[in-house]
């Protein structure tokens, strides 16, 4: 099978034929000849049975097996595990020309690689002569042996999933044509293999929905109307075959359009010009002066009233069209005074009472309001946000800023007073911190883990938190990989950025690369132990298929951090991300890891590169990048380049490259398997440079060491002990005090005067956020099938939960948790009333259902007690695991209601527990 071992650099080049260039008038003669030359025809719309009748008249019946289900007119469902249809042997014998066609709906979660059909032979787990088609890099091939012998007609993109398509392949007189819904999408001339030559006419591995490569995936989806001809159908006949799925495509695509809430529009609308289903969309507006056909909004003047108009979308596909009207109400404009006031109110200067570095001062607000900043203390904070901190040991300084907002002739001013902290005292680096993830085996492995060095030794490590995650993602895909930590140039602020990606319970690698997250996951700390709430920040635009392995380097020339990552970038005309592309390194700049500039290309050599990391040494920035024989000369290896300009850009046409190649084939020379995800650091004594590289297929991280970056002499030490299964992460040099603090862990969580850590009234209210009544500001968040009601939160029992903040039980010697709950009679087990780290209560006790109970748990000195309505009903001695914050939540899998939840940092007395019922 061609491109069987796809790597991240695969970029398929194909001939793309547009529907507009292949408009064919279909005559009745095309339909009349569709039965001519049939070898096999399976309708696949029967109601039951394991035998599929051949309606061609030749009796070549098929056999259904595996995880399948008959759906009548909707065809045969294939479950993706073992389901397929087996055809008789030797169905290609004697054929010099051929046509194969099938109607297919591919499931959205179809894993790759897979075949739509495979007709041929298998030998030793490999194909051995075959004809196949696949929606993965939508293509069809004919081969005399294994994948290396394939002659392929290739569309250069993936086949759309989740909707019916007619896929037709014709081969005649040495020309192969691939059709989608009757429209030719690719053509290849000079094909020398004939179908009858495969296996000398003997084929014993003929299947629908199954590959001739046994280790490939099975097809997951639905199939019907399979046809095999002993001739090449004409273009008109192929179009006639495709009519059944093509005719309804525009209507389905236009019906799927979603413009969001159009009842109160105030900003421009993004109007798609192409759908994931393949239709081209054109737009027409009934009031172009208010909203143009491209979605540009011109709001009616203030006090002239709102305007309702009609947007008409016309979908065109394979010569068929459908339209749909959208009612859009554009609100009258607000006054310039309102625009100015709103823009000023929206300004936020983060950490204004504890400034530790340069800040972001916006120059423009919503509705084109212009901001002009002035500083009364430019020696402390300038009008463009540069900060000069007082020297170590001195007192904090105050800086006063004013911002004037202007719109037309209207202006207004707002004032800020900032507290700028003194610089920290410099400390020698006497140890190392390691942040990493550990793979895809479980929910825990795709989270952030920490380890620390044994003293000042970068080759021997101890895991923190018992090897459990220290930080967990609550946002996006709820998996987090490739954590990178950077220390601010001032030294007392740390940012951790990571990839928003979950493979363990995700959609698979292909979907992750084409439709993966465009966000960064960010945490912030001033001590490496206590971390901020996670920030889920959008950085990539809609053309990006992924945002992977972010890292950052401070650039003093601009007083900001340069943040860089790998993205697959697709054409704006390919919103479904079905075409071919490759990853390149993008970059953006930020001062606060909250506001990012528009990303731009940083390193694009013309084919795929990923996982760059940068180390400054002398006047050069040294960049390590995972490369597959694009910049360097070895496959899946690390290249080392250098530049005096961190933001120097290399594009396919750049010659010579702005980043000078210093070294390549680093791992190849040392004989390791392929590597990625390098993290580089200089030893604290200045004698060596270390680059940990992730040998993904085998051992995970390996330590590579050299005495010089300018003239590398790489080796792998014989003696090292890294954490268990570390994957792509960061090593950060730390001081002795920081190292000791990391080993001690975070300080005990604080409560209010009564010891309340968090207190939630769950009755009434709206929205997903629930305020903390304790005064500690620990807001909780509703997730999944949970609704709000006057009686409390209503949990649906499937994916709902109340997500609680981190650090609710950190460092506590004793605690109490109490909740008022009502459990539905239909509750299934297991379920949880709450989970605080490893403190999991619920599901094991036969709690009465159908009425309200106050359930309280206390834990101290190895003894846990459970109370129902203040009556102790269970006691557990010898509890050896103290609560630790890994994933805090309430109501997982609960079907019922909850109206109060409180956490204390102490054990309540019997009288206090009794009072909780009131």
LINQUI-V809324 format. One record per residue. N is the residue number from 1. SS is DSSP state (H for helix, E for strand, L for the rest). PHI is phi in radians with two decimals (NA if undefined). NEAR is the number of other ideal C-beta (glycine too) atoms within 10 Angstrom. Layout:
N,SS,PHI,NEAR / N,SS,PHI,NEAR
This chain:
1,L,NA,25 / 2,L,-1.22,19 / 3,L,0.95,18 / 4,L,-1.10,16 / 5,L,-1.81,8 / 6,L,-1.15,15 / 7,L,-2.00,12 / 8,L,-1.17,21 / 9,L,-1.62,18 / 10,L,-1.09,15 / 11,L,-2.47,16 / 12,L,-1.56,18 / 13,L,-1.83,8 / 14,L,-2.50,21 / 15,L,-1.50,15 / 16,L,-1.77,14 / 17,L,-1.91,17 / 18,L,-1.46,11 / 19,H,-1.07,21 / 20,H,-1.11,10 / 21,H,-1.53,9 / 22,H,-2.26,16 / 23,L,-1.15,11 / 24,L,-2.23,17 / 25,L,-1.40,8 / 26,L,-1.59,16 / 27,L,-1.83,10 / 28,H,-1.14,8 / 29,H,-1.16,11 / 30,H,-1.11,21 / 31,H,-1.20,14 / 32,H,-1.21,11 / 33,L,-1.74,15 / 34,L,-1.20,17 / 35,L,-1.63,13 / 36,L,-1.33,11 / 37,L,1.46,19 / 38,E,-1.15,19 / 39,E,-1.81,23 / 40,E,-2.50,24 / 41,E,-2.49,21 / 42,E,-1.96,27 / 43,L,-1.26,15 / 44,L,1.11,23 / 45,L,-2.10,14 / 46,L,-1.26,16 / 47,L,-1.63,7 / 48,L,-2.86,8 / 49,L,1.83,10 / 50,L,-1.82,10 / 51,E,-1.76,10 / 52,E,-1.84,22 / 53,L,-1.22,15 / 54,L,-1.57,21 / 55,L,-1.59,14 / 56,L,-1.27,17 / 57,L,1.75,9 / 58,L,-1.78,13 / 59,L,1.24,9 / 60,L,-1.55,21 / 61,L,-1.15,14 / 62,E,-1.79,22 / 63,E,-2.25,13 / 64,E,-1.64,23 / 65,E,-2.63,13 / 66,L,1.47,16 / 67,L,-1.41,14 / 68,E,-2.29,18 / 69,E,-2.65,13 / 70,E,-1.41,15 / 71,L,-2.12,15 / 72,H,1.18,11 / 73,H,-1.08,6 / 74,H,-1.48,14 / 75,L,1.52,24 / 76,E,-1.90,26 / 77,E,-1.50,18 / 78,E,-1.91,28 / 79,E,-1.42,17 / 80,L,1.58,20 / 81,L,-1.81,10 / 82,L,-2.49,13 / 83,L,-1.25,23 / 84,E,-2.95,26 / 85,E,-2.04,25 / 86,E,-1.68,17 / 87,L,-1.62,27 / 88,L,-1.08,16 / 89,L,-1.19,15 / 90,L,1.11,16 / 91,L,-1.29,19 / 92,L,-1.72,28 / 93,L,-1.03,16 / 94,L,1.44,11 / 95,L,-1.55,22 / 96,L,-1.71,14 / 97,L,-2.11,19 / 98,E,-2.76,26 / 99,E,-2.37,27 / 100,E,-2.19,25 / 101,E,-2.48,25 / 102,E,-2.69,24 / 103,E,-1.62,22 / 104,E,-2.49,27 / 105,E,-2.13,19 / 106,E,-1.53,27 / 107,L,-1.12,16 / 108,L,-1.08,11 / 109,L,-1.77,14 / 110,L,-1.06,24 / 111,L,-1.37,17 / 112,L,-2.11,16 / 113,L,-1.41,18 / 114,E,-2.68,23 / 115,L,-1.98,27 / 116,L,-1.32,28 / 117,E,-2.47,30 / 118,E,-2.46,29 / 119,E,-2.10,27 / 120,E,2.93,24 / 121,E,-2.41,21 / 122,E,-2.19,18 / 123,E,-2.47,12 / 124,L,0.92,7 / 125,L,1.14,9 / 126,E,-2.25,16 / 127,E,-1.18,27 / 128,E,-2.41,20 / 129,E,1.59,25 / 130,E,-3.01,32 / 131,E,-2.23,27 / 132,E,-2.52,28 / 133,E,-2.40,23 / 134,E,-2.54,26 / 135,L,-1.47,25 / 136,L,-1.39,21 / 137,L,0.90,25 / 138,L,-0.47,26 / 139,E,-2.78,28 / 140,E,-2.45,29 / 141,E,-2.44,25 / 142,E,-2.16,28 / 143,E,-2.48,23 / 144,L,-1.68,17 / 145,L,-2.40,15 / 146,L,-1.52,19 / 147,H,-1.05,17 / 148,H,-1.21,10 / 149,H,-1.77,16 / 150,L,-1.21,22 / 151,E,-2.04,18 / 152,E,-2.05,22 / 153,E,-1.86,26 / 154,E,-2.34,23 / 155,L,-1.40,25 / 156,L,1.37,19 / 157,E,-2.72,24 / 158,L,-1.46,23 / 159,L,-1.36,22 / 160,L,-1.05,20 / 161,L,-1.92,21 / 162,L,1.45,14 / 163,L,-2.60,17 / 164,E,-1.21,21 / 165,E,-2.39,25 / 166,E,-1.82,26 / 167,E,-1.85,27 / 168,E,-2.26,28 / 169,E,-2.14,27 / 170,E,-2.14,26 / 171,E,-2.42,26 / 172,E,-2.67,17 / 173,L,0.94,9 / 174,L,1.39,14 / 175,E,-2.03,15 / 176,E,-1.84,25 / 177,E,-2.25,23 / 178,E,-1.92,26 / 179,E,-2.00,29 / 180,E,-2.15,25 / 181,L,0.93,27 / 182,L,1.45,28 / 183,E,-1.87,26 / 184,E,-1.18,23 / 185,E,-1.97,26 / 186,E,-2.84,23 / 187,E,-2.50,14 / 188,E,-2.37,21 / 189,L,-1.75,11 / 190,L,1.36,8 / 191,L,-1.29,17 / 192,L,-1.78,9 / 193,L,-1.57,19 / 194,L,-1.86,17 / 195,H,-1.07,26 / 196,H,-1.24,18 / 197,H,-1.43,16 / 198,H,-1.14,25 / 199,H,1.10,20 / 200,H,1.09,10 / 201,H,1.71,13 / 202,L,-1.75,13 / 203,L,-2.29,27 / 204,L,-2.12,12 / 205,E,-2.24,23 / 206,E,-1.85,26 / 207,E,-2.47,22 / 208,E,-1.82,27 / 209,L,1.43,30 / 210,L,-2.52,26 / 211,L,-1.47,26 / 212,L,-1.40,28 / 213,L,-1.67,23 / 214,L,-1.02,12 / 215,L,-1.47,9 / 216,L,-1.24,22 / 217,E,-1.37,18 / 218,L,-1.47,21 / 219,L,-1.21,29 / 220,E,-2.05,22 / 221,E,2.70,25 / 222,E,-2.35,20 / 223,E,-2.37,27 / 224,E,-2.86,22 / 225,E,0.90,18 / 226,E,-1.52,26 / 227,E,-2.35,24 / 228,E,-2.20,27 / 229,E,-1.97,24 / 230,L,-1.63,19 / 231,L,-2.62,19 / 232,L,-1.58,20 / 233,L,-1.11,27 / 234,L,-1.32,16 / 235,H,-1.07,17 / 236,H,-1.12,17 / 237,H,-1.19,27 / 238,H,-1.09,27 / 239,H,-1.13,26 / 240,H,-1.13,23 / 241,H,-1.09,26 / 242,H,-1.38,24 / 243,H,-1.07,18 / 244,H,-1.07,15 / 245,H,-1.74,23 / 246,H,-1.30,23 / 247,L,-1.07,16 / 248,L,-1.60,16 / 249,H,-1.12,25 / 250,H,-1.02,27 / 251,H,-1.12,17 / 252,H,-1.17,17 / 253,H,-1.21,26 / 254,H,-1.23,22 / 255,H,-1.19,12 / 256,L,-1.47,15 / 257,L,-1.10,15 / 258,L,-2.36,7 / 259,L,-1.69,15 / 260,L,1.37,8 / 261,L,-1.35,7 / 262,L,-1.87,16 / 263,L,-1.54,11 / 264,L,-2.68,10 / 265,E,-1.40,22 / 266,L,-2.22,13 / 267,L,-2.22,12 / 268,L,-1.03,13 / 269,L,-1.72,19 / 270,L,-1.58,10 / 271,L,-1.80,20 / 272,L,-1.15,18 / 273,L,-1.85,13 / 274,E,-2.61,17 / 275,L,-1.76,22 / 276,L,-1.02,18 / 277,L,-1.31,19 / 278,L,1.95,25 / 279,L,-1.29,27 / 280,E,-1.58,19 / 281,E,-1.93,20 / 282,E,-2.03,14 / 283,E,-2.20,18 / 284,E,-2.44,13 / 285,E,-1.97,20 / 286,L,-1.35,14 / 287,L,-2.36,16 / 288,L,-1.10,13 / 289,L,-1.26,10 / 290,L,-1.75,20 / 291,E,-2.44,26 / 292,L,-1.38,16 / 293,L,-1.23,13 / 294,L,-1.82,13 / 295,L,1.61,18 / 296,L,-1.31,14 / 297,E,-1.79,16 / 298,L,-2.10,15 / 299,L,-1.22,19 / 300,L,-1.02,16 / 301,L,-1.03,10 / 302,L,-0.94,13 / 303,L,1.17,8 / 304,L,-1.81,10 / 305,L,1.69,9 / 306,L,-1.32,14 / 307,E,-2.21,18 / 308,E,-1.84,13 / 309,E,-2.33,18 / 310,E,-2.07,13 / 311,E,-1.75,21 / 312,E,-1.95,15 / 313,E,-1.76,23 / 314,E,-2.04,16 / 315,E,-1.74,26 / 316,E,-2.21,19 / 317,E,-2.66,25 / 318,L,0.89,25 / 319,L,1.53,19 / 320,E,-1.82,17 / 321,E,-2.35,15 / 322,E,-2.69,19 / 323,E,-2.19,13 / 324,E,-2.65,17 / 325,E,-1.74,11 / 326,E,-2.12,17 / 327,E,-1.45,11 / 328,E,-2.22,23 / 329,E,-1.89,14 / 330,E,-1.74,22 / 331,L,-1.29,15 / 332,L,-1.06,14 / 333,L,-1.23,18 / 334,L,-1.60,14 / 335,L,-1.32,14 / 336,H,-1.07,17 / 337,H,-1.08,14 / 338,H,-1.15,14 / 339,H,-1.09,20 / 340,H,-1.13,23 / 341,H,-1.09,18 / 342,H,-1.12,15 / 343,H,-1.13,24 / 344,H,-1.15,17 / 345,H,-1.09,11 / 346,L,-1.38,11 / 347,L,-1.22,14 / 348,L,-2.24,10 / 349,L,-1.83,18 / 350,L,-1.21,14 / 351,L,1.01,16 / 352,L,-1.14,15 / 353,L,-1.66,10 / 354,L,-2.72,13 / 355,E,-1.35,22 / 356,L,-2.15,19 / 357,L,-2.98,22 / 358,L,-0.97,22 / 359,L,-2.10,24 / 360,L,-1.64,17 / 361,L,-1.99,20 / 362,L,-1.12,16 / 363,L,-1.82,11 / 364,E,-2.61,11 / 365,E,-1.95,21 / 366,H,-1.05,11 / 367,H,1.08,17 / 368,H,1.05,11 / 369,E,-1.37,23 / 370,E,-1.60,14 / 371,E,-1.90,17 / 372,E,-2.18,13 / 373,E,-1.75,17 / 374,E,-2.37,14 / 375,E,-2.16,20 / 376,L,-1.53,14 / 377,L,-2.36,16 / 378,L,-1.11,14 / 379,L,-1.27,9 / 380,L,-1.90,22 / 381,E,-2.38,28 / 382,L,-1.42,20 / 383,L,-1.26,15 / 384,L,-1.92,14 / 385,L,1.66,21 / 386,L,-1.31,16 / 387,E,-2.01,20 / 388,L,-2.01,15 / 389,L,-1.40,20 / 390,L,-1.07,14 / 391,L,-1.14,8 / 392,L,-0.99,11 / 393,L,1.58,9 / 394,L,-1.59,11 / 395,L,-1.48,8 / 396,L,-1.05,15 / 397,E,-1.96,19 / 398,E,-1.71,13 / 399,E,-2.29,22 / 400,E,-1.93,14 / 401,E,-2.09,24 / 402,E,-2.23,14 / 403,E,-2.28,22 / 404,E,-1.77,15 / 405,E,-1.73,23 / 406,E,-2.32,18 / 407,E,-2.48,20 / 408,L,1.09,12 / 409,L,-1.73,6 / 410,E,-1.77,15 / 411,E,-2.40,15 / 412,E,-2.79,15 / 413,E,-2.27,13 / 414,E,-2.25,15 / 415,E,-2.07,10 / 416,E,-2.30,17 / 417,E,-2.07,12 / 418,E,-1.87,22 / 419,E,-1.84,14 / 420,E,-1.76,22 / 421,L,-1.36,22 / 422,L,-1.19,17 / 423,L,-1.12,17 / 424,L,-1.30,17 / 425,L,-1.28,10 / 426,L,-1.21,8 / 427,L,-2.32,12 / 428,L,-1.20,9 / 429,E,-1.47,20 / 430,E,-2.29,18 / 431,E,-3.06,23 / 432,E,-2.49,24 / 433,E,-2.04,22 / 434,E,-2.20,26 / 435,E,-1.96,23 / 436,E,-2.86,27 / 437,E,-2.05,25 / 438,L,-2.19,22 / 439,L,2.14,16 / 440,L,-2.07,16 / 441,L,-1.22,10 / 442,L,-2.71,11 / 443,L,-1.11,15 / 444,L,-1.25,17 / 445,L,-1.29,18 / 446,L,-1.68,27 / 447,L,-2.43,24 / 448,E,-1.58,23 / 449,E,-1.92,26 / 450,E,-2.14,24 / 451,E,-2.47,23 / 452,E,-2.28,22 / 453,E,-1.31,22 / 454,E,-1.46,14 / 455,L,1.17,12 / 456,L,-1.70,16 / 457,E,-1.81,14 / 458,E,-1.39,25 / 459,E,-1.90,15 / 460,E,-2.32,12 / 461,E,-2.36,21 / 462,E,-2.17,14 / 463,E,-1.33,19 / 464,L,-1.68,20 / 465,H,0.98,16 / 466,H,1.10,8 / 467,H,1.41,15 / 468,L,-1.53,18 / 469,L,-1.06,21 / 470,L,-1.69,25 / 471,E,-2.18,23 / 472,L,-2.14,20 / 473,L,-1.45,24 / 474,L,-1.91,20 / 475,L,-2.12,17 / 476,L,1.02,20 / 477,L,-1.45,21 / 478,L,1.05,19 / 479,L,-2.03,24 / 480,E,-2.43,26 / 481,E,-2.29,28 / 482,E,1.00,28 / 483,E,-1.16,27 / 484,E,-2.23,22 / 485,E,-1.98,25 / 486,E,-2.19,19 / 487,E,-1.59,18 / 488,L,-1.12,17 / 489,L,-1.09,13 / 490,L,-1.31,16 / 491,L,1.83,15 / 492,L,-2.10,17 / 493,L,-2.54,21 / 494,E,-2.27,20 / 495,E,-2.13,21 / 496,E,-2.00,25 / 497,E,-2.05,27 / 498,E,-2.66,28 / 499,E,-1.43,30 / 500,E,-1.51,25 / 501,L,-2.76,26 / 502,L,-2.28,22 / 503,L,-1.73,16 / 504,L,-0.90,13 / 505,L,-2.19,12 / 506,L,-1.77,17 / 507,L,-1.73,17 / 508,L,1.75,13 / 509,H,-1.19,16 / 510,H,-1.09,18 / 511,H,-1.12,20 / 512,H,-1.13,20 / 513,H,-1.40,19 / 514,H,-1.63,19 / 515,H,-2.29,16 / 516,L,-1.34,27 / 517,L,-1.14,24 / 518,L,-1.86,20 / 519,E,-1.89,18 / 520,E,-1.88,25 / 521,E,-1.77,29 / 522,E,-2.33,22 / 523,E,-2.18,23 / 524,E,-2.37,20 / 525,E,-2.64,16 / 526,L,-1.96,17 / 527,L,-2.45,15 / 528,L,1.23,22 / 529,L,-1.99,18 / 530,L,-1.74,15 / 531,E,-1.98,19 / 532,L,-1.18,13 / 533,L,-1.11,14 / 534,L,-1.10,20 / 535,E,-1.91,16 / 536,E,-1.91,14 / 537,E,-2.02,18 / 538,E,-1.32,12 / 539,L,-2.16,23 / 540,L,-1.67,22 / 541,L,-1.54,13 / 542,L,-1.22,12 / 543,L,-1.38,18 / 544,E,-1.47,23 / 545,L,-1.59,24 / 546,L,-2.92,26 / 547,L,-2.43,23 / 548,E,-2.01,25 / 549,E,0.92,27 / 550,E,-1.23,23 / 551,E,-2.43,22 / 552,E,-2.59,23 / 553,E,-2.41,19 / 554,E,-1.36,18 / 555,E,-1.98,17 / 556,L,-1.15,9 / 557,L,-1.15,10 / 558,L,-2.06,13 / 559,L,1.09,17 / 560,E,-2.62,21 / 561,E,-1.57,25 / 562,E,-1.70,21 / 563,E,-1.83,25 / 564,E,-2.33,24 / 565,E,-2.78,29 / 566,E,-1.77,28 / 567,E,-2.37,25 / 568,E,-1.28,25 / 569,E,-2.04,20 / 570,L,-1.91,20 / 571,L,-1.13,11 / 572,L,-1.10,11 / 573,L,-1.47,10 / 574,L,-2.16,17 / 575,L,-1.13,16 / 576,L,-1.44,17 / 577,L,0.92,23 / 578,L,-1.65,20 / 579,E,-1.39,20 / 580,L,-1.53,19 / 581,L,-2.80,23 / 582,L,-2.72,22 / 583,E,-1.37,26 / 584,E,-2.37,22 / 585,E,-1.54,23 / 586,E,-1.88,23 / 587,E,-2.55,23 / 588,E,-2.48,22 / 589,E,-2.09,20 / 590,E,-2.70,21 / 591,L,-1.80,20 / 592,L,-2.27,20 / 593,L,0.99,21 / 594,L,-2.16,13 / 595,L,-1.93,15 / 596,L,-2.11,21 / 597,L,-1.29,13 / 598,L,-1.07,9 / 599,L,-1.11,22 / 600,E,-2.46,11 / 601,E,-1.21,15 / 602,E,-1.92,24 / 603,E,-2.50,26 / 604,L,-2.37,21 / 605,L,-1.42,21 / 606,L,1.86,15 / 607,L,-2.66,18 / 608,L,-1.25,21 / 609,E,-2.37,25 / 610,E,-2.50,24 / 611,E,1.02,26 / 612,E,-1.41,24 / 613,E,-2.43,24 / 614,E,-2.21,19 / 615,E,-2.31,21 / 616,E,-1.51,14 / 617,E,-2.50,14 / 618,L,1.14,10 / 619,L,-1.60,7 / 620,E,-1.90,18 / 621,E,-1.68,21 / 622,E,-1.78,23 / 623,E,-2.04,25 / 624,E,-1.77,25 / 625,E,-2.42,26 / 626,E,-1.35,27 / 627,E,-2.37,29 / 628,L,-2.11,21 / 629,L,1.06,15 / 630,L,-1.91,17 / 631,L,-1.53,21 / 632,L,-1.66,21 / 633,L,-2.06,13 / 634,L,-2.21,17 / 635,L,-1.44,14 / 636,L,0.84,19 / 637,E,-2.27,24 / 638,E,-1.82,28 / 639,E,-1.87,25 / 640,E,-1.99,27 / 641,E,-2.19,26 / 642,E,-2.54,20 / 643,E,-2.76,17 / 644,L,-1.42,11 / 645,L,-1.91,12 / 646,L,-1.03,20 / 647,L,-1.67,17 / 648,L,-1.09,17 / 649,L,-1.90,16 / 650,E,-2.07,23 / 651,L,-2.09,15 / 652,L,-0.95,11 / 653,L,-1.63,7 / 654,L,-1.27,15 / 655,L,-2.70,8 / 656,L,-1.25,8 / 657,L,-1.12,16 / 658,L,-1.24,16 / 659,L,-1.67,25 / 660,E,-1.35,13 / 661,E,-1.29,14 / 662,E,-1.76,18 / 663,E,-2.77,21 / 664,L,-2.59,20 / 665,L,0.97,17 / 666,H,-1.09,23 / 667,H,-1.37,23 / 668,H,-1.07,17 / 669,H,-1.12,12 / 670,H,-1.67,14 / 671,L,1.37,7 / 672,L,-1.52,18 / 673,L,-1.28,12 / 674,L,-1.12,20 / 675,L,-2.25,27 / 676,E,-2.74,22 / 677,E,0.97,27 / 678,E,-1.19,25 / 679,E,-2.23,27 / 680,E,-2.05,22 / 681,E,-2.74,19 / 682,E,-1.68,17 / 683,L,-1.10,16 / 684,L,-1.12,19 / 685,L,-1.52,9 / 686,L,1.37,8 / 687,L,-1.56,9 / 688,L,-2.46,15 / 689,E,-2.09,20 / 690,E,-1.96,19 / 691,E,-2.29,25 / 692,E,-1.44,27 / 693,E,-2.09,28 / 694,E,-1.55,23 / 695,E,-1.41,16 / 696,L,-0.98,17 / 697,L,-1.20,11 / 698,L,-2.28,10 / 699,L,-1.77,14 / 700,E,1.32,21 / 701,E,-1.14,25 / 702,E,-2.16,20 / 703,E,-1.52,16 / 704,E,-1.79,24 / 705,E,-2.36,20 / 706,E,-2.51,18 / 707,L,-1.47,12 / 708,L,-2.63,11 / 709,L,-1.58,20 / 710,L,-1.22,13 / 711,L,-2.32,9 / 712,L,-1.16,18 / 713,L,-2.34,9 / 714,L,-1.17,18 / 715,E,-2.63,12 / 716,L,-2.01,14 / 717,L,-1.02,13 / 718,L,-1.33,5 / 719,L,-1.99,6 / 720,L,-2.74,16 / 721,E,-2.47,11 / 722,L,-1.46,20 / 723,L,-1.02,20 / 724,L,-1.19,12 / 725,L,0.96,16 / 726,L,-1.24,25 / 727,E,-2.16,21 / 728,E,-0.42,27 / 729,E,-2.72,27 / 730,E,-2.46,23 / 731,E,-1.86,24 / 732,E,-2.15,21 / 733,E,-1.11,20 / 734,E,-2.35,24 / 735,E,-1.39,18 / 736,H,-1.10,14 / 737,H,-1.13,12 / 738,H,-1.16,22 / 739,H,-1.10,22 / 740,H,-1.15,13 / 741,H,-1.15,18 / 742,H,-1.11,22 / 743,H,-1.15,12 / 744,H,-1.29,11 / 745,L,1.53,16 / 746,L,-1.18,20 / 747,L,-1.21,13 / 748,L,-1.01,13 / 749,L,-1.14,22 / 750,L,-1.68,12 / 751,L,-2.01,20 / 752,L,-1.42,15 / 753,L,-1.07,6 / 754,L,-1.63,12 / 755,L,1.46,18 / 756,E,-1.39,19 / 757,E,-1.48,27 / 758,E,-2.71,26 / 759,E,-2.53,21 / 760,E,-2.16,24 / 761,E,-1.56,15 / 762,L,-1.72,25 / 763,L,-1.58,16 / 764,L,1.12,11 / 765,L,1.45,14 / 766,L,-2.39,6 / 767,L,1.46,8 / 768,L,-1.64,13 / 769,E,-1.59,10 / 770,E,-2.12,20 / 771,L,-1.22,13 / 772,L,-1.60,19 / 773,L,-1.39,14 / 774,L,-1.33,19 / 775,L,1.59,12 / 776,L,-1.59,17 / 777,L,1.27,9 / 778,L,-1.64,21 / 779,L,-1.18,16 / 780,E,-1.81,24 / 781,E,-2.33,17 / 782,E,-1.37,21 / 783,E,-2.25,17 / 784,L,1.24,15 / 785,L,-1.44,14 / 786,E,-2.20,22 / 787,E,-2.03,12 / 788,L,-1.75,17 / 789,L,-2.65,13 / 790,L,-1.02,8 / 791,L,-1.51,14 / 792,L,2.21,23 / 793,E,-1.21,27 / 794,E,-1.90,20 / 795,E,-1.68,29 / 796,E,-1.49,16 / 797,L,1.64,18 / 798,L,-1.96,10 / 799,L,-1.96,11 / 800,L,-1.48,21 / 801,E,-2.93,25 / 802,E,-1.75,26 / 803,E,-1.37,21 / 804,L,-1.69,27 / 805,L,-1.15,19 / 806,L,-1.21,23 / 807,L,1.12,20 / 808,L,-1.33,24 / 809,L,-2.22,24 / 810,L,-1.03,21 / 811,L,1.27,17 / 812,L,-1.46,21 / 813,L,-1.51,12 / 814,E,-2.61,16 / 815,E,-2.75,26 / 816,E,-2.37,25 / 817,E,-2.24,24 / 818,E,-2.45,23 / 819,E,-2.50,26 / 820,E,-1.73,21 / 821,E,-2.32,24 / 822,E,-2.29,18 / 823,E,-1.81,23 / 824,L,-1.20,16 / 825,L,-1.13,8 / 826,L,-1.59,9 / 827,L,-1.04,18 / 828,L,-1.75,12 / 829,L,-1.92,9 / 830,L,-1.44,10 / 831,L,-2.67,17 / 832,L,-2.29,16 / 833,L,-1.35,25 / 834,E,-2.69,27 / 835,E,-2.29,20 / 836,E,-2.05,25 / 837,L,1.07,17 / 838,L,-1.73,14 / 839,E,-1.50,20 / 840,E,-2.06,14 / 841,E,-2.07,20 / 842,L,2.22,24 / 843,L,1.59,16 / 844,L,-1.60,11 / 845,L,-1.76,13 / 846,L,-1.42,7 / 847,L,-1.24,17 / 848,L,-0.99,9 / 849,L,-1.97,14 / 850,L,1.55,10 / 851,L,-2.64,7 / 852,E,-1.38,16 / 853,E,-2.37,18 / 854,E,-1.76,20 / 855,E,-1.80,23 / 856,E,-2.23,26 / 857,E,-2.22,21 / 858,E,-2.07,22 / 859,E,-2.51,23 / 860,E,-2.89,16 / 861,L,0.93,9 / 862,L,1.35,12 / 863,E,-2.11,14 / 864,E,-1.94,17 / 865,E,-2.18,18 / 866,E,-2.01,18 / 867,E,-2.18,23 / 868,E,-2.01,15 / 869,L,0.89,15 / 870,L,1.27,16 / 871,E,-1.79,10 / 872,E,-1.21,13 / 873,E,-2.15,13 / 874,E,-2.76,13 / 875,E,-2.49,10 / 876,E,-2.23,12 / 877,L,-1.71,9 / 878,L,1.29,7 / 879,L,-1.25,15 / 880,L,-1.77,5 / 881,L,-1.77,11 / 882,L,-1.41,18 / 883,L,-1.06,21 / 884,L,-2.49,20 / 885,L,-1.45,23 / 886,L,-2.11,20 / 887,L,-2.73,22 / 888,L,-1.71,26 / 889,E,-2.78,18 / 890,E,-2.42,28 / 891,L,1.43,32 / 892,L,-1.15,24 / 893,L,1.11,19 / 894,L,-1.36,29 / 895,E,-2.01,20 / 896,E,2.82,24 / 897,E,-2.36,21 / 898,E,-2.52,27 / 899,E,-2.13,20 / 900,E,-2.75,17 / 901,E,-2.52,25 / 902,E,-2.40,20 / 903,E,-2.18,29 / 904,E,-1.99,24 / 905,L,-1.67,23 / 906,L,-2.66,18 / 907,L,-1.55,18 / 908,L,-1.26,21 / 909,L,-1.30,11 / 910,H,-1.05,10 / 911,H,-1.15,8 / 912,H,-1.16,17 / 913,H,-1.15,21 / 914,H,-1.09,16 / 915,H,-1.25,11 / 916,L,-1.18,19 / 917,L,-1.26,14 / 918,L,-1.35,6
